[in-house]
């Protein structure tokens, strides 16, 4: 017997929604794991300073050309490191957004980070 008011099978709809949410969460967790292995590079000074990030915005390596330590002053080196960090973070964030967009179809879903 159908519920009054043309509501249809409410229980079935809820089960379907829960399954879809579970599938979505699974895809998000898989994407999250893949992002740990994806590496992007921020660099400055023509590549003399490089900072590597994974797709989760975590620093995984820093490389400084030894010639920079001999030729440049501390302030210049600090500026290059900061520039490389900013660039790497931006690339890492763009990578994560691109991967999320593949799952969400480009929709901005509030609280998405809480589902991962």
C-alpha positions, -999 to +999 in steps of 0.1 A: +000+000+000+014+034-010+015+062+016-011+089+011-004+120-009+015+103-037+048+100-017+056+067-033+081+043-017+098+067+008+118+039+024+131+029-010+141+064-018+160+068+014+179+035+008+188+046-026+200+080-013+221+063+014+237+040-012+245+069-035+261+088-005+281+057+004+293+054-033+302+091-033+321+088+000+340+058-014+350+077-045+361+107-024+383+084-002+399+068-033+406+102-047+421+113-014+445+084-014+455+091-050+462+127-041+489+115-016+509+101-045+505+130-070+534+154-068+536+190-080+565+214-078+568+250-068+601+267-079+618+300-078+651+315-089+650+297-122+646+263-105+674+270-079+648+265-051+622+237-055+595+227-030+575+195-038+540+190-026+516+161-028+479+167-038+470+170-002+490+202+002+517+185+022+554+193+016+572+162+006+606+176-004+627+207-006+657+211-029+681+241-029+708+244-055+742+246-035+752+276-056+724+296-040+740+291-006+773+305-018+760+334-039+729+348-024+722+364+010+698+349+035+669+373+028+670+365-010+670+328-002+641+332+022+621+351-005+628+323-031+617+296-006+585+315+001+578+320-036+583+283-043+560+274-014+533+297-027+536+283-062+536+247-050+506+252-027+486+268-055+495+239-079+486+213-052+453+230-045+445+232-082+452+195-086+429+186-057+401+208-070+405+193-105+402+158-091+372+167-069+355+182-099+358+149-117+337+133-090+313+162-083+308+172-119+320+207-110+293+213-084+304+231-053+291+210-024+293+226+010+310+203+036+325+181+010+358+179+029+339+164+059+328+134+038+364+122+030 
